[in-house]
């Protein structure tokens, strides 16, 4: 008997919703942060660019993992493939927008100037709009199907691969991003599935490191009247 035959389908997909909230928040804020950053503040430009590229890389891996681990399983379950086709087409559209933002980040880093910043802000806001629409559709139409189709171990593999894709030392930072979005119940449910060592490291070091990093990234927002949440 195969592993899948022995394990009944059914998984809790809510952790994915938390990750989606992080992407929506950070790409929204990135446009505001770039707009608020002085082109003469080279240190902040470098800091913001590094954060933007980290978010772009995380989103790229997130979508690639879905392409490789989720969509094929939904297709093999002989479900209506039109939604999966739409998800993949939207991934391709978002990938084009991400490449545009990455190129505009390089221009902003090396050339500066108001016009370059404006183009980057426009690209980030377009990416945020398209991404938000995609993630909303995925949560409304795809995740309920995934919850009934994939087994818990198949779903767990997606999370493991996502964490493995993060650069060394950045997993605790991404946990901080999730903690900012999660309510008390959501955070409790998420952390009880983490290894005890990870929970301890986050309590001792992770949340403070995250708070310092985010404070520097967002330091100029309130001075220009931007709302973080």
Phi, psi and omega in degrees: 000134180289161177300319182293323179294328182279340183248120182290142176300152178139118181213158178265115186261010187293331177303327178296323179297320178296318178297319177301319179300321179298311181299316180298315181296312187291322178286331172295312182291327181301320178299316179293321181295315178300316180299326183273350185277129176291133180295344179270354180268082187299323181296317180289323176301316178296318181296313182293319179297319179297318179296317180299317180292325177296319178293320177298317180294318180297318179293321177300312180294322178302313180289322179296320179295322175295317180300323186269329189250337186254305186301317179300324180291323177292322178294319182290341178280004177059040174271170175301120186277355185296322179292320178295319176301317180296317179300315181293321177296321178292324175301318180295319178297317180294323179298320177298315180295323178294320178295323178296315180298319180299318178295320180291329174298317179298318178298317181296319180295318190263337183246326181065199178092153184295320182295317179296317178297319180298319179295320178294317179299316178299316180296319179295321180289325175293316178300315180300317182296313182292319180296316181299317178298317180297313183293324177296316178295319179298316180293322183283322191246331185262313185300324175298325177289317178301317183300332181263349188252315181275149174279166179300321181290324177295319179292322179298326179298325178297315179294319179297317180292323178298315179293324180293336182283345181286141177301152181305131178088356183258354180298320179295326177294317180293327173299322176298319176301316181292319180301326179296331182266336188277142170279180186300317181293315181298317181294320179297317180295320181292310188288334179293342178268355179274153174301147181303325180296322179291317178301318181294314180299322180293318180295320184282320189232321192299311186291326178289319177298319178298315182300318179295316182297314183291324178300320178292317180299319188259014190299332185266355187293311184293332180293338178250015173078021180271144180262131182286310184283000000 
